């Protein structure tokens, strides 16, 4: 229950609620209303940025489930997203309805992720990272030399998705579709973390030997982590393919995998909210640099060119600064801010 000096719980179900206080439920409700009304006030460019954020949120929360919650480092997440994109694209080209195409993309990607997750039983840490990097390189080769299955270097061209005769052919319409999938993905992962599977994932991450001693089947739960993470990655890839209308091998290179890894590090490992923060930060950062470069272009063309050229350097610098000064991510900083104002003006 809500007290004057914080929250007090009298039952385990009450403590396990996602939003235990009435104030939190009110704020979440208002935030959702703002998001639902956003396309009415945002221009096409900002709406497209929001759509990219929604897709990034799904990809980031899926990687955080694997790496942040279960402790299995993956450098092949970009390739898994690519598997979902190609699978959804092929389904759509063969007349499969859009919802079934997205689910099929997730299922196919889950199967591929579990195959490449088999080495996780024997490998951990940097060795597992190298194994997933190998998966990234293998899948990149398949994307580029897959013939009619992937379109080779030409890629695949897709039409806008449609549902019950309604076509999502504008950014505003895609906004609500992507918003639904992003919210569903966050809710799914939040609930997984509160189940037996989530607790097993955390125990494996913290100390796998202790987890095995108390009866956690390491192989089973590691494969489950790879499968669940890859399923959501496939969903993100399928949505990306239908949003952009084009799928090519260059879109799913190692750079994309590193970007998603940066999202969960900057946002906060093992945190659903951190996945959201990281996805927003990494998606908005290039846009801010572009706006800065365009703004300075009219006055100092040489500096604006350097800003564009140093984009990757700025990305790396931001990641290093977060690792040094905020290693627990933006989610940790947000918790500190909430704790400060929760009992303000008291010191504790």
Secondary structure, DSSP 4 states (H G I P E B T S, - for coil): -EETTEE--SSHHHHT-SS-SHHHHHHHHHHHHHHHHHHHHS-HHHHHHHHHHHHHHHHHHHHIIIIIIT----S-HHHHHHHHHHHHHHHHHTT--HHHHHHHHHHHHHHHHHHHHGGGGT--THHHHHHHHHHHHHHHHHHHT-GGGTTGGG-EE-PPPEETTEE--SHHHHHHHHHHHHHHHHHHHHHHTTSHHHHHHHHHHH-HHHHHHTT--HHHHHHHHHHHHHHHHHHHHHHHHHHHSEE-GGGGSHHHHHHHHHHHHHH-TT-HHHHHHHHHHHHHHHHHHHHHHHHHHTT-HHHHHHHHHTHHHHHHHHHHHHHHH-TTHHHHHHHHHHHHHHSTTS--
